[in-house]
């Protein structure tokens, strides 16, 4: 079971350079843990691609359907207070944006505060760096080596 950042979920929804690697990771272990607002971040990413002219509306609709299907299978970390407290600590320690701190905090909650050796899938460099420093086994699908 792996914690997936939204940056690694989006390539499962729309074709991106890391899509094939993300699909391979999902096939290898289909059990996904995400933060409560991962769906919202994914919808935001899809709509941003539409606004930027990178994604046609029919493709966005298909991505939304893929998101619905995937979301039915994953487990969500919805413990708001522990996530908020951990995120505030992470913001003091790491150079993270608020949403990335919340993602990493949710991963810490999922790992019961013991991230050593636990896998976390992310494409975002800042989040991946902070997660590695926190002790997660970071998997970066955009790297050919896979970790």
C-alpha positions in Angstrom: 0.0 0.0 0.0 1.4 3.4 -1.1 0.5 6.9 -0.3 0.0 8.8 -3.6 0.3 12.6 -3.9 -2.1 14.2 -6.3 0.9 15.0 -8.5 1.2 11.3 -9.1 -2.5 10.7 -9.5 -3.0 13.2 -12.3 -0.9 11.2 -14.8 -3.3 8.3 -14.2 -6.1 10.5 -15.4 -4.5 12.4 -18.3 -1.6 11.4 -20.5 1.7 12.9 -19.3 5.3 11.9 -19.5 5.1 10.0 -16.2 1.8 8.3 -17.1 3.2 4.9 -18.1 5.4 4.7 -15.0 2.5 5.7 -12.7 0.3 3.0 -14.3 3.0 0.5 -13.8 3.3 1.4 -10.1 -0.5 1.1 -9.8 -0.5 -2.3 -11.4 2.3 -3.4 -9.0 0.3 -2.3 -6.0 -3.3 -1.2 -6.6 -3.9 -0.2 -2.9 -3.8 3.6 -2.8 -3.9 5.9 0.2 -4.6 9.6 -0.4 -5.4 12.8 1.4 -9.0 13.8 1.8 -8.6 16.7 -0.7 -6.7 14.8 -3.4 -9.8 14.6 -5.6 -10.2 18.4 -5.4 -6.5 18.9 -6.3 -7.0 16.5 -9.3 -10.1 18.3 -10.5 -8.1 21.6 -10.2 -5.2 20.1 -12.3 -7.6 18.9 -15.0 -9.5 22.2 -15.2 -6.2 24.1 -15.3 -5.1 22.0 -18.3 -8.4 22.8 -20.0 -8.0 26.5 -19.3 -4.4 26.5 -20.6 -5.5 24.8 -23.8 -3.5 21.6 -23.0 -6.6 19.4 -22.7 -9.8 19.3 -24.7 -13.1 19.2 -23.0 -14.0 15.6 -24.0 -10.6 14.5 -22.7 -11.3 16.3 -19.4 -14.6 14.5 -19.1 -12.8 11.2 -19.6 -10.3 12.2 -17.0 -13.1 13.0 -14.6 -14.6 9.6 -15.2 -11.2 8.0 -14.5 -11.0 10.0 -11.3 -14.4 8.8 -10.1 -13.4 5.2 -10.8 -10.1 5.5 -9.1 -11.5 7.3 -6.1 -14.0 4.5 -5.4 -10.9 2.2 -4.9 -8.7 4.3 -2.7 -8.6 5.0 1.0 -8.7 8.6 2.2 -7.0 10.1 5.2 -9.6 12.4 6.6 -8.3 13.1 10.1 -8.4 16.9 9.8 -6.9 18.0 13.2 -3.9 15.6 13.2 -3.2 16.5 9.5 -3.4 20.2 10.2 -1.1 19.9 13.2 1.5 17.9 11.3 1.2 20.2 8.3 2.0 23.2 10.5 5.1 21.5 11.8 6.2 20.5 8.3 5.8 24.2 7.1 8.2 25.2 9.9 10.7 22.6 8.9 10.5 22.3 5.1 10.1 24.7 2.2 6.6 23.5 1.2 3.4 25.1 0.0 0.4 24.6 2.2 -1.3 21.9 0.0 2.0 20.0 -0.2 2.4 20.2 3.6 -1.2 18.8 4.0 -0.4 16.0 1.5 2.8 15.0 3.4 1.0 15.4 6.8 -1.8 13.0 5.6 0.9 10.6 4.6 2.5 10.9 8.1 -0.9 10.3 9.7 -1.4 7.2 7.4 2.0 6.0 8.6 1.0 6.5 12.2 3.9 8.9 12.5 6.5 6.2 11.5 7.3 6.9 7.8 10.6 4.9 7.7 10.4 2.6 4.7 6.9 3.4 3.8 6.3 4.3 0.1 5.1 7.7 -1.0 4.5 8.3 -4.7 5.1 12.0 -5.8 6.2 13.9 -8.9 6.5 17.2 -7.0 10.2 17.8 -6.2 9.6 19.9 -3.1 7.2 17.4 -1.6 9.4 14.4 -2.6 12.5 16.1 -0.9 10.6 16.8 2.3 9.0 13.3 2.3 12.5 11.7 2.0 13.8 13.9 4.8 10.8 12.7 6.9 11.8 9.1 6.3 9.5 8.0 3.5 10.7 5.7 0.7 9.9 8.2 -2.1 9.0 6.9 -5.5 9.3 9.5 -8.3 7.5 8.1 -11.4 9.2 10.6 -13.7 12.7 9.2 -12.9 13.7 6.2 -15.0 15.2 4.4 -12.0 11.8 4.7 -10.3 13.0 5.9 -6.9 
